[in-house]
Amino acid sequence: MNALVRRLSGLPLLVVGDALLDVWSWGPPRGLSREGPVPVVRVVEQTEVPGGAANTAVAAAALGARAVLVGLAGGDRDGDRLRELLATRGVGTDGLLTEQGRATLVKRRIASGGHLHLRCDTGDEAPPGPPAADRLIAAVAAAASTSAAVLACDYDAGVFTPRLVDEVAAAARAAGRPLIVDAHDLTRWAHVRPDLVKPNAGEIMRLLPDDAARAAFTRDRVGAVHRYRDQLTRASGARSLAVTLDRDGVVLLTPGGQPWHLPALAQAPDEQTSGAGDTFVAALTLALCAGARPRTATELAATAAAVVVTSPGTSTCTARDLAARLGEGGPPVAEGGPPAVTDAPRLVELVARHHAAGRRVVFTNGCFDVLHAGHTACLEAARRLGDVLVVAVNDDAGVRRLKGPDRPINPLPDRLAVLTALAGVDHVVTFTGESPTGLLWALRPDVYVKGGDYTEQMIPEAPLVRRLGGEVRIVDYVEDHSTAGIVGRIRAGTVTVP
């Protein structure tokens, strides 16, 4: 998978659509206002980032692509700021055209304590005038011939008139490039027959044939997409659909193939999902252009989106972030049976199969730097609590943050090699950061195990595990067995040989 990430570098991509400026104001809450029952936020930080189609272009550039944006902005301060931000992020802005008298679209948000309090939208959502429309069409035609694909981001904010929809499709066809569409209303694009569309849950509701189908979708979103695949394909006019369903993951519909479901790789509150869809469709488009099969491209895109939802505000995933999430530097994914080192997307699929077969999945995590009797006792006890044991291992940077600059003693490939040699371990995966929260969201294990040197109050992941329907178990602790203790005795020269 990391070889695929490297192939994204330098790919030319044309993004066409509704560009805007995203402004976030952050600060601690100060109670309610005396003027009315509204929260007061003491703003201590403000960020300005490209949004909408502009964020999709930034997402592509962050993954290493040569992204070009075609859209409209006003000749105002917000438009100038948007161009500046795009340029600093490596996006070509010659196609971001100025229409005099137009106010640039801006979404301003106020948040505190991880909660969004207010969003204010400003700017013009009127269709472009004839001169601006002609310039847009010319810019699309000029850029399409040198791009690997044409990605249209239609957020119903004024840029896409019926004429521009037709002209964007015609430019893609004339250049022999695939047309990918991310639109709030995909029925506006059905007659041009896109190669792939990326509807989210709300957008799928517009494509379902009747109230009965919409009710079925409300009850079982994944099942309804499977059931109504033919109707969705006809309503969208697309050859393929990548249906993003937030907490329910992604369903991929391709010509002649069975619907394929990838469970969610990460969960996050709505306040942290800004930009995730933009990153998903950018990564998916680039991966397909790089020659990936649709399922592989979908896995890569979902992994990139999972990186984005770990950060507040409107954010992106860099190629380095994506490689780290995929476990760059570790041993290759094993092709045989367990025990095997695998990456997160593949592990999600494997665990889903285990659950479907009625197997009880046990999850534990740690650094496992110098494997000792305490580790093996904990792993053996964890294995007895279920049918499948998943072991998540901190990467080297995570170990340094937890244990100090002189750790780990053994680098990640060595630690993984030792763990996969243990008979009771079924799957091994690495993770970044100090907590495996993202993996717990994605895998939803039946049991989460920690050693007896913990109490439940010391386990920050415990409430999440219980909310996801799992249980937390603490197994017996082997006294006087810890990596720190062993390393300390070695360095002090107090190790005795029998």
Helices and strands as residue ranges (DSSP letters): H 2-7, E 12-17, E 19-26, E 29-32, E 39-41, E 45-52, H 53-62, E 66-73, H 77-88, E 96-98, E 106-112, E 115-122, H 130-144, E 150-154, H 162-175, E 179-183, G 186-188, G 190-192, E 196-197, H 201-207, H 211-219, H 221-227, H 229-236, E 240-244, G 246-248, E 250-253, E 260-262, G 270-272, H 276-289, H 294-308, H 319-325, E 340-341, H 344-356, E 361-366, H 373-383, E 388-394, H 396-403, H 412-420, E 427-431, H 437-443, E 447-450, G 456-458, H 462-467, E 471-474, H 483-492
